[in-house]
Amino acid sequence: MVTLYRKYRPTNFKQVFSQNHIKITLENQIKTNSIGHAYLFCGPRAVGKTTLARILAKSINCEKRETGDSEPCNECQNCKEIAKNAGLDIFEIDAASHTGVDNVRENIINAARVAPTKYKYKVFIIDEVHMLSISAFNALLKIMEEPPSYILFILATTETHKIPQTIISRCQKFNFKKNGINDITTKLESIANSENIKIEKSILESIARHSGGHMRDAESLLAQVFSVGGDTVTREEADLVIPRSNTDEAIRLIELLVNKNTIEAIQLINTNLENGIDLKIFTNELIEILRKIALAKTSPILSEKLSTELGESLEKRISSIVSDSDMKMTLLMIEELTKANLEIDSYPVAQMSLELAVIKITLPRNSLEPAQITNRPVNMFTAPTNQTTTNTFNQPQTSTVAAPVTTIPPIIAVAPTEQTQIASNPTSEASVAEIKDKWKEILTSLAQSNPSVSFILRACDPTDLNNGILTLAFKYKFHKDQADKPENQQIIKQALNIFFNTSFTLITVISDNTVIAAESVTTQPIAPQAQAPIINNAATEAFLTPSNETIPIDNNVNNGNDSSTGQDNGEIMSQILETFGGKIVN
């Protein structure tokens, strides 16, 4: 039994359903009798290179071909002999098995020296010509440089880069493309009609897509489908042979993603997995369809080109998705599904990466961001004042009664890179006197969240306020330099804004008249109901207990005044020791 791809191999240009750009050129050359002496057919496998070479050889040697016509008659003796590969002057050589220079000399050069015995042209069809050795190419080059008028070389290759430029420059080069889905489907329909077999067009399109643009592969797959189905082929029978493409499920999932239907999308993924679908193949098909959608949305020209690759039924289903989705959504789906495809094997549950991708695509972006903490920062030494802490430890604790506590708004540090939005039109005007009155509260509030900034501000006084420009006078240059840091400036401005609802510009200066306010800052008392639980752990208890250990200090290092800056290191050290509970040991 003859296979379908051999039985229905085209015998004239009209039967070739693709490669129109090459067909038209060759037909015009035949009509005008302007045939070249050498042709180079380049392109992927199974796209019609050898087929067109045989048709060309048949057409130029046809006895009954009329002048101005390009089609062979397929009835004369020459056409019949060439169709049966029995033509005496037609040499079809497989270069993969005849790579050496001796083969070229014997099969080509020696034969080329003799005129055709019967035909007008002696034709050499060399398939996989890139497999020839360098010596063989050099031998072939000599005859191609000065060929006899009756010689025609047709070289076919899938790897043009392996052919020497000296050979390429002496040929008319034609680049073959992969066959389009519509072209393959048309050819398969023609075969099915000739075989009197009823088959749905959607099945033929599935075969065409799985062929990868190779006509011979599509015809071989069609023959297998015919063997299973008989005179009528159903979808169920075709699925036994055709590798399941899951195109319907893929398009359905994309529709759910576009409509942000998270639950049904995840259910569809799990259903496909239960049906034995390979998730990687399924995801690859999703990405390929989304690629086509993205290109179709980019340009009408690309949209028209892709319509020939998809098939009519698939194109109609995708066209609605193209109109319903925007480019941003399409690119997001491609990005997330590509990541998911790469991570399928890294999750303990096969479908987990796809499920996470669905969630990221369908849920709003703000719902995926970590919740922002707007409450008071947690202090490891104190508990929130407005909550009652239940003691869950074994050690008993003694409750104490304290006076009501005035709550001071906390100051939360803001990263230097963040832009804090402050009202451009302040709702209230502040004065230096008001700032000084609340300075203690500002420092106390800062001490809860930013003790280092609070410590710096203890050694400064607000001295002047003019048009929103607040001058802070520091006693020591060290404190001034710390306050000038952008991150500390931002914290100070935020603290002032909370208390006065006004935007300030800060200027720092050094003044000997500045009074250190360290002793005036008090720690906010803790309400009885907010006392931290007593932790029954020796290591933690030791850490929480103020240290009574003394800190040895070398008195020989920088002991005294700094004449260059006017700073009293003794006063600075006293503030540090008071803050952190240390002692100086001489």
C-alpha positions as CSV (number, residue, x, y, z in Angstrom):
1,M,0.0,0.0,0.0
2,V,1.3,3.4,-1.0
3,T,1.5,5.9,1.8
4,L,-0.6,9.1,1.6
5,Y,2.3,11.5,1.3
6,R,3.6,9.5,-1.7
7,K,0.2,8.9,-3.2
8,Y,-0.8,12.5,-3.1
9,R,2.6,14.1,-3.8
10,P,2.0,17.1,-6.2
11,T,2.8,16.4,-9.8
12,N,2.4,20.0,-11.0
13,F,2.6,23.5,-9.7
14,K,-1.1,23.8,-9.2
15,Q,-1.2,21.0,-6.7
16,V,1.3,22.7,-4.5
17,F,-0.8,24.4,-1.8
18,S,2.0,26.7,-0.4
19,Q,5.3,28.4,-1.3
20,N,3.6,30.7,-3.7
21,H,6.5,33.1,-3.8
22,I,8.7,30.3,-5.2
23,K,6.1,28.8,-7.5
24,I,5.4,32.1,-9.2
25,T,9.1,32.8,-9.9
26,L,9.8,29.3,-11.3
27,E,6.6,29.4,-13.4
28,N,7.6,32.7,-14.9
29,Q,11.1,31.5,-15.7
30,I,9.7,28.4,-17.4
31,K,7.2,30.5,-19.5
32,T,9.9,32.9,-20.6
33,N,12.5,30.2,-21.1
34,S,14.9,31.9,-18.7
35,I,15.9,28.9,-16.6
36,G,19.1,29.3,-14.6
37,H,21.9,26.7,-14.4
38,A,21.8,26.2,-10.7
39,Y,19.1,26.6,-7.9
40,L,19.5,26.4,-4.1
41,F,16.4,25.4,-2.2
42,C,16.7,26.2,1.5
43,G,14.3,25.6,4.3
44,P,13.0,23.2,6.9
45,R,12.3,19.6,6.2
46,A,9.0,18.5,4.6
47,V,8.1,21.8,3.1
48,G,8.3,20.8,-0.6
49,K,11.9,21.4,-1.7
50,T,12.4,18.1,-3.4
51,T,8.8,18.1,-4.7
52,L,9.2,21.4,-6.5
53,A,12.6,20.3,-7.8
54,R,11.0,17.3,-9.4
55,I,8.2,19.4,-10.9
56,L,10.7,21.8,-12.3
57,A,12.7,19.0,-13.9
58,K,9.5,17.5,-15.3
59,S,8.2,20.8,-16.7
60,I,11.4,21.8,-18.5
61,N,11.7,18.4,-20.1
62,C,8.0,17.9,-20.9
63,E,7.4,17.1,-24.6
64,K,3.9,18.4,-24.8
65,R,4.2,21.6,-22.8
66,E,3.0,24.5,-24.9
67,T,4.9,27.7,-25.3
68,G,4.0,30.2,-22.6
69,D,2.8,27.5,-20.3
70,S,4.6,26.3,-17.2
71,E,2.7,23.2,-16.2
72,P,3.9,19.7,-17.3
73,C,1.4,17.6,-19.1
74,N,2.0,14.5,-17.0
75,E,1.0,12.4,-20.0
76,C,4.1,12.3,-22.3
77,Q,6.7,9.6,-22.0
78,N,9.2,12.0,-20.3
79,C,6.7,13.1,-17.6
80,K,5.8,9.5,-16.9
81,E,9.4,8.4,-16.6
82,I,10.3,11.3,-14.3
83,A,7.3,10.6,-12.1
84,K,8.5,7.0,-11.7
85,N,12.1,8.2,-11.0
86,A,13.1,6.3,-14.1
87,G,14.3,9.3,-16.2
88,L,17.7,8.6,-17.7
89,D,18.8,12.2,-17.5
90,I,17.4,13.0,-14.1
91,F,20.0,12.3,-11.3
92,E,18.6,12.5,-7.7
93,I,21.6,12.2,-5.3
94,D,21.5,11.9,-1.5
95,A,24.6,13.9,-0.4
96,A,24.2,12.5,3.1
97,S,25.3,9.1,1.9
98,H,27.6,10.3,-0.9
99,T,29.7,12.9,0.9
100,G,33.2,12.2,-0.6
101,V,34.9,13.8,-3.6
102,D,35.0,10.4,-5.4
103,N,31.2,10.2,-5.3
104,V,30.9,13.7,-6.8
105,R,33.4,12.9,-9.5
106,E,31.6,9.6,-10.4
107,N,28.0,10.6,-10.1
108,I,28.1,14.3,-11.1
109,I,31.2,15.4,-12.9
110,N,31.6,12.4,-15.2
111,A,27.8,12.4,-16.0
112,A,27.8,16.1,-16.7
113,R,30.4,15.7,-19.4
114,V,27.9,13.7,-21.5
115,A,25.0,15.3,-23.2
116,P,21.4,14.2,-22.4
117,T,20.4,11.0,-24.0
118,K,16.8,11.9,-24.4
119,Y,15.7,15.0,-22.5
120,K,16.4,18.6,-23.2
121,Y,18.1,19.1,-19.8
122,K,20.2,16.9,-17.7
123,V,19.1,17.6,-14.1
124,F,21.1,16.9,-10.9
125,I,18.9,17.1,-7.8
126,I,21.3,17.0,-4.8
127,D,19.4,16.6,-1.5
128,E,21.1,17.5,1.8
129,V,23.9,19.1,-0.1
130,H,25.4,20.6,3.1
131,M,26.6,17.1,4.0
132,L,29.3,17.1,1.2
133,S,32.9,17.4,2.3
134,I,35.1,20.4,1.5
135,S,36.9,18.4,-1.2
136,A,33.5,17.4,-2.7
137,F,32.4,21.0,-2.8
138,N,35.6,22.1,-4.5
139,A,35.0,19.4,-7.1
140,L,31.4,20.5,-7.6
141,L,32.4,24.2,-7.8
142,K,34.5,23.6,-10.9
143,I,31.6,22.2,-13.0
144,M,29.2,24.9,-11.6
145,E,31.6,27.7,-12.6
146,E,31.4,26.7,-16.3
147,P,28.4,24.4,-16.7
148,P,27.3,23.1,-20.1
149,S,24.1,24.7,-21.4
150,Y,22.2,21.4,-20.9
151,I,23.0,21.1,-17.2
152,L,20.7,22.1,-14.4
153,F,21.7,21.8,-10.7
154,I,19.0,21.9,-8.0
155,L,20.6,21.8,-4.5
156,A,18.4,21.3,-1.5
157,T,19.4,21.8,2.1
158,T,18.1,22.4,5.6
159,E,21.4,24.0,6.8
160,T,22.4,26.8,4.5
161,H,25.2,28.0,6.7
162,K,27.2,24.9,6.1
163,I,27.4,25.5,2.3
164,P,30.5,27.5,1.1
165,Q,29.7,31.0,-0.2
166,T,31.4,30.1,-3.5
167,I,28.7,27.6,-4.1
168,I,25.8,29.9,-2.9
169,S,27.0,32.8,-5.1
170,R,26.6,30.6,-8.2
171,C,23.0,29.6,-7.4
172,Q,19.6,31.2,-7.5
173,K,18.6,30.9,-3.9
174,F,15.0,30.3,-2.8
175,N,14.0,30.2,0.9
176,F,11.2,27.8,1.7
177,K,8.9,28.6,4.6
178,K,6.9,26.3,6.9
179,N,3.4,25.6,5.5
180,G,0.6,27.5,7.0
181,I,-2.2,25.9,9.0
182,N,-4.8,26.9,6.3
183,D,-2.6,25.5,3.5
184,I,-2.1,22.2,5.3
185,T,-5.8,22.0,6.1
186,T,-6.8,22.6,2.5
187,K,-4.5,19.8,1.4
188,L,-5.8,17.4,4.0
189,E,-9.4,18.2,2.9
190,S,-8.5,17.4,-0.6
191,I,-7.0,14.0,0.4
192,A,-10.1,13.2,2.6
193,N,-12.4,13.9,-0.3
194,S,-10.3,11.8,-2.7
195,E,-10.4,9.0,-0.2
196,N,-14.2,9.4,0.4
197,I,-13.7,9.7,4.1
198,K,-15.9,12.1,6.2
199,I,-13.9,14.0,8.8
200,E,-14.6,17.2,10.7
201,K,-12.6,20.3,9.6
202,S,-11.7,20.9,13.3
203,I,-9.9,17.5,13.3
204,L,-8.0,18.4,10.2
205,E,-6.9,21.7,11.8
206,S,-5.8,19.9,14.9
207,I,-3.6,17.6,12.6
208,A,-2.3,20.7,10.8
209,R,-1.3,22.4,14.1
210,H,0.5,19.2,15.4
211,S,2.4,18.9,12.1
212,G,4.4,22.0,13.0
213,G,4.1,23.3,9.4
214,H,5.5,20.1,7.8
215,M,3.2,18.8,5.1
216,R,4.6,15.2,5.1
217,D,4.1,14.9,8.9
218,A,0.5,16.1,8.5
219,E,-0.2,13.5,5.8
220,S,1.4,10.7,7.8
221,L,-0.8,11.7,10.8
222,L,-3.9,11.8,8.7
223,A,-3.2,8.3,7.4
224,Q,-3.1,7.1,11.1
225,V,-6.5,8.8,11.7
226,F,-8.0,7.2,8.7
227,S,-6.8,3.8,9.9
228,V,-8.6,4.2,13.2
229,G,-11.9,5.8,12.0
230,G,-12.8,4.1,8.8
231,D,-15.1,5.9,6.4
232,T,-16.2,8.4,9.1
233,V,-13.8,9.8,11.7
234,T,-15.1,11.2,14.9
235,R,-13.4,13.4,17.4
236,E,-13.1,10.5,19.9
237,E,-11.4,8.3,17.3
238,A,-9.1,11.1,16.2
239,D,-8.0,11.7,19.9
240,L,-6.7,8.2,20.0
241,V,-4.0,9.1,17.4
242,I,-3.6,12.9,17.6
243,P,-1.6,14.0,20.6
244,R,-4.2,15.9,22.6
245,S,-3.7,19.6,22.1
246,N,-6.2,20.8,24.7
247,T,-6.8,23.9,22.6
248,D,-10.4,24.2,23.7
249,E,-9.4,24.0,27.4
250,A,-6.6,26.5,26.8
251,I,-8.8,29.0,25.2
252,R,-11.4,28.5,27.9
253,L,-8.8,29.1,30.6
254,I,-7.7,32.3,28.9
255,E,-11.3,33.5,28.8
256,L,-11.6,32.9,32.5
257,L,-8.4,34.8,33.2
258,V,-9.6,37.7,31.1
259,N,-12.9,37.8,33.0
260,K,-11.0,37.4,36.3
261,N,-12.9,34.3,37.2
262,T,-10.4,32.8,39.7
263,I,-12.4,29.9,41.1
264,E,-13.5,28.4,37.7
265,A,-10.0,28.9,36.3
266,I,-8.4,26.9,39.2
267,Q,-11.2,24.2,38.9
268,L,-10.4,23.9,35.1
269,I,-6.7,23.3,35.8
270,N,-7.5,20.6,38.4
271,T,-10.0,19.0,36.0
272,N,-7.5,18.8,33.2
273,L,-4.9,17.3,35.6
274,E,-7.4,14.6,36.6
275,N,-8.0,13.8,32.9
276,G,-4.4,13.0,32.5
277,I,-3.3,16.2,30.7
278,D,0.4,17.0,30.9
279,L,0.5,20.4,32.6
280,K,3.7,21.5,30.8
281,I,2.3,20.8,27.4
282,F,-0.9,22.6,28.4
283,T,1.0,25.6,29.7
284,N,3.1,25.8,26.6
285,E,-0.1,25.8,24.5
286,L,-1.5,28.6,26.7
287,I,1.6,30.7,26.2
288,E,1.6,30.1,22.4
289,I,-2.0,31.2,22.1
290,L,-1.3,34.3,24.3
291,R,1.7,35.1,22.1
292,K,-0.6,35.1,19.0
293,I,-3.1,37.3,20.9
294,A,-0.3,39.8,21.8
295,L,1.0,39.9,18.2
296,A,-2.5,40.3,16.9
297,K,-3.1,43.3,19.2
298,T,0.2,44.8,18.2
299,S,-0.5,45.3,14.5
300,P,-3.2,44.5,12.0
301,I,-0.5,43.2,9.7
302,L,0.6,40.7,12.2
303,S,-3.1,39.9,12.9
304,E,-3.6,39.0,9.2
305,K,-0.5,36.9,9.1
306,L,-1.4,35.0,12.2
307,S,-4.9,34.2,10.8
308,T,-3.2,31.9,8.3
309,E,-1.4,30.1,11.1
310,L,-4.4,29.5,13.5
311,G,-7.1,28.0,11.3
312,E,-10.6,29.4,10.8
313,S,-12.2,27.8,13.9
314,L,-9.4,28.8,16.3
315,E,-9.2,32.3,14.8
316,K,-12.9,32.9,15.5
317,R,-12.6,31.9,19.1
318,I,-9.5,34.0,19.7
319,S,-10.8,37.1,18.0
320,S,-13.2,37.7,20.8
321,I,-10.4,37.4,23.4
322,V,-8.3,39.9,21.4
323,S,-11.2,42.4,21.6
324,D,-12.0,41.8,25.3
325,S,-8.4,41.9,26.7
326,D,-5.9,44.7,26.8
327,M,-2.2,44.4,26.0
328,K,-1.2,44.9,29.7
329,M,-3.4,42.0,30.7
330,T,-2.1,39.8,27.9
331,L,1.6,40.5,28.8
332,L,0.8,39.8,32.5
333,M,-0.6,36.4,31.6
334,I,2.4,35.5,29.4
335,E,4.8,36.5,32.1
336,E,3.1,34.7,35.0
337,L,2.4,31.5,33.0
338,T,6.0,31.4,31.7
339,K,7.2,31.6,35.3
340,A,4.7,28.9,36.3
341,N,5.8,26.6,33.5
342,L,9.4,26.8,34.7
343,E,8.5,26.2,38.3
344,I,6.1,23.2,37.8
345,D,8.6,20.6,38.9
346,S,9.8,22.7,41.9
347,Y,6.4,22.5,43.8
348,P,5.3,19.4,45.7
349,V,1.9,19.6,44.1
350,A,2.0,19.5,40.3
351,Q,-0.7,22.2,39.6
352,M,0.4,24.5,42.4
353,S,2.5,26.8,40.2
354,L,-0.3,27.3,37.8
355,E,-2.8,27.9,40.5
356,L,-0.6,30.6,42.0
357,A,-0.2,32.2,38.5
358,V,-4.0,32.3,38.2
359,I,-4.3,34.0,41.5
360,K,-1.7,36.6,40.6
361,I,-3.4,37.3,37.3
362,T,-7.0,37.5,38.4
363,L,-6.9,39.1,41.8
364,P,-6.4,42.8,42.2
365,R,-2.8,43.9,42.7
366,N,-3.5,45.7,46.0
367,S,-4.9,42.5,47.5
368,L,-1.6,40.8,47.0
369,E,0.5,43.4,48.7
370,P,1.5,42.9,52.3
371,A,-0.8,44.7,54.7
372,Q,0.6,48.0,55.9
373,I,1.1,48.3,59.6
374,T,-0.6,51.5,60.8
375,N,-0.7,50.7,64.5
376,R,1.8,51.8,67.0
377,P,5.2,50.0,66.6
378,V,5.6,47.1,68.9
379,N,8.1,47.8,71.7
380,M,9.7,44.7,73.2
381,F,9.9,46.3,76.6
382,T,6.3,47.6,76.7
383,A,2.9,46.4,75.7
384,P,0.1,48.5,74.0
385,T,-1.7,50.7,76.5
386,N,-5.2,50.1,75.1
387,Q,-5.1,46.3,75.4
388,T,-5.3,43.9,78.3
389,T,-2.6,41.3,78.4
390,T,-3.5,37.9,79.8
391,N,-0.7,36.3,81.7
392,T,-0.3,32.8,80.3
393,F,2.8,31.9,82.2
394,N,3.1,30.0,85.5
395,Q,4.9,32.7,87.5
396,P,2.4,35.0,89.3
397,Q,2.5,38.7,88.9
398,T,1.5,41.6,91.1
399,S,-0.9,44.1,89.8
400,T,-0.3,47.8,90.4
401,V,-2.5,50.8,90.2
402,A,-1.2,53.8,88.2
403,A,-2.6,57.2,87.4
404,P,-4.3,57.8,84.1
405,V,-1.9,58.1,81.3
406,T,-2.0,60.8,78.5
407,T,-1.5,59.1,75.2
408,I,1.1,60.8,73.0
409,P,0.9,60.0,69.3
410,P,3.8,57.8,68.2
411,I,6.3,58.9,65.5
412,I,6.8,56.2,62.9
413,A,10.0,56.3,60.9
414,V,9.8,56.7,57.2
415,A,12.4,55.3,54.9
416,P,14.5,58.0,53.2
417,T,13.4,57.0,49.7
418,E,9.7,57.4,50.5
419,Q,7.9,60.6,49.9
420,T,5.7,61.7,52.8
421,Q,2.6,63.5,51.6
422,I,2.2,66.8,53.6
423,A,-0.5,69.3,53.2
424,S,0.7,72.2,51.1
425,N,-1.6,74.6,52.9
426,P,-1.2,74.1,56.7
427,T,-4.3,74.3,58.7
428,S,-2.7,76.1,61.6
429,E,0.2,78.4,62.2
430,A,2.8,77.5,64.8
431,S,5.1,79.7,66.7
432,V,8.5,79.1,68.4
433,A,6.8,79.4,71.8
434,E,4.2,76.7,70.9
435,I,7.0,74.4,69.6
436,K,9.0,74.9,72.8
437,D,5.9,74.2,75.0
438,K,5.4,70.8,73.2
439,W,9.1,70.0,72.7
440,K,9.0,67.7,75.7
441,E,6.0,65.8,74.3
442,I,7.7,65.6,70.9
443,L,10.9,64.1,72.4
444,T,8.8,61.7,74.5
445,S,6.9,60.5,71.5
446,L,10.0,60.1,69.4
447,A,11.7,58.1,72.2
448,Q,9.1,55.4,71.8
449,S,9.9,54.7,68.1
450,N,13.1,56.5,67.3
451,P,15.2,56.8,70.5
452,S,18.3,57.8,68.6
453,V,16.6,60.8,67.0
454,S,15.1,61.7,70.3
455,F,18.5,61.6,71.9
456,I,19.9,63.9,69.2
457,L,17.1,66.5,69.8
458,R,17.7,66.6,73.5
459,A,20.8,68.7,72.8
460,C,19.0,71.3,70.7
461,D,16.5,74.2,71.1
462,P,14.0,75.6,68.6
463,T,15.2,79.2,68.4
464,D,13.5,80.8,65.4
465,L,10.5,80.2,63.1
466,N,10.1,82.4,60.0
467,N,7.8,81.5,57.0
468,G,7.8,77.8,57.9
469,I,11.6,77.7,58.3
470,L,12.4,76.3,61.8
471,T,15.9,76.9,63.2
472,L,17.2,74.3,65.6
473,A,20.3,75.3,67.7
474,F,22.6,72.5,68.8
475,K,25.2,72.6,71.4
476,Y,27.5,70.0,69.8
477,K,28.6,69.6,66.2
478,F,28.1,65.8,66.4
479,H,24.4,66.2,67.2
480,K,24.0,68.8,64.4
481,D,25.6,66.5,61.9
482,Q,23.3,63.6,62.9
483,A,20.3,65.9,62.6
484,D,21.4,67.0,59.1
485,K,21.1,63.4,57.7
486,P,18.2,63.1,55.3
487,E,16.6,60.2,57.0
488,N,16.7,62.0,60.4
489,Q,15.4,65.2,58.9
490,Q,12.4,63.3,57.5
491,I,11.6,61.8,60.9
492,I,11.9,65.2,62.6
493,K,9.6,66.8,60.0
494,Q,7.1,64.1,60.4
495,A,7.0,64.5,64.2
496,L,6.5,68.2,63.9
497,N,3.8,67.7,61.3
498,I,1.9,65.3,63.6
499,F,1.8,67.8,66.4
500,F,1.3,71.0,64.4
501,N,-0.2,69.8,61.1
502,T,2.3,72.1,59.4
503,S,5.1,71.5,56.9
504,F,8.5,72.8,58.2
505,T,11.8,73.4,56.6
506,L,14.7,72.7,59.0
507,I,17.9,74.7,59.5
508,T,20.5,73.5,62.1
509,V,23.1,75.8,63.7
510,I,25.5,75.4,66.6
511,S,25.0,77.6,69.7
512,D,26.7,77.6,73.1
513,N,23.5,78.9,74.7
514,T,21.6,75.7,74.0
515,V,20.2,73.9,77.1
516,I,20.3,70.1,77.1
517,A,16.8,68.8,77.7
518,A,17.8,65.2,78.4
519,E,16.6,65.2,82.0
520,S,13.2,66.7,81.1
521,V,12.2,63.8,78.8
522,T,10.3,61.2,80.6
523,T,9.3,57.7,79.5
524,Q,5.6,57.2,79.0
525,P,4.2,55.3,82.0
526,I,2.5,52.0,81.3
527,A,-1.1,51.5,82.3
528,P,-1.7,48.6,84.7
529,Q,-3.7,46.6,82.1
530,A,-1.0,47.0,79.6
531,Q,1.9,45.6,81.5
532,A,4.0,43.1,79.6
533,P,3.7,39.5,80.7
534,I,6.4,38.2,83.0
535,I,8.4,35.7,81.0
536,N,9.5,32.7,83.0
537,N,12.8,32.4,81.2
538,A,16.1,33.0,82.8
539,A,17.9,34.2,79.6
540,T,15.0,36.5,78.6
541,E,14.6,37.8,82.1
542,A,18.3,38.7,82.3
543,F,18.0,40.5,79.0
544,L,15.0,42.6,80.1
545,T,16.5,43.5,83.5
546,P,18.5,46.7,83.4
547,S,22.2,45.9,83.6
548,N,24.1,46.7,86.7
549,E,27.4,45.8,85.2
550,T,29.9,48.5,84.9
551,I,31.4,49.5,81.6
552,P,35.2,49.8,81.6
553,I,36.4,52.9,79.8
554,D,39.9,53.8,78.9
555,N,40.5,57.3,80.3
556,N,43.6,57.8,78.2
557,V,41.5,57.9,75.0
558,N,40.0,61.3,74.2
559,N,39.4,62.2,77.8
560,G,38.6,65.8,78.1
561,N,37.5,68.6,75.9
562,D,37.7,68.6,72.1
563,S,39.4,71.9,71.4
564,S,38.6,71.6,67.7
565,T,34.9,71.5,68.1
566,G,34.2,72.9,71.5
567,Q,32.4,69.7,72.5
568,D,32.5,68.5,76.1
569,N,33.0,64.7,75.8
570,G,32.2,64.3,79.4
571,E,28.7,65.7,79.0
572,I,28.1,63.6,76.0
573,M,29.2,60.5,77.8
574,S,27.0,61.4,80.8
575,Q,24.0,61.5,78.5
576,I,24.8,58.2,76.9
577,L,25.3,56.5,80.3
578,E,22.0,58.0,81.6
579,T,20.1,56.7,78.5
580,F,21.5,53.2,78.5
581,G,22.1,52.7,82.2
582,G,25.9,52.4,82.4
583,K,28.6,53.4,84.9
584,I,32.1,54.6,84.4
585,V,34.9,52.7,86.1
586,N,38.2,54.4,86.4
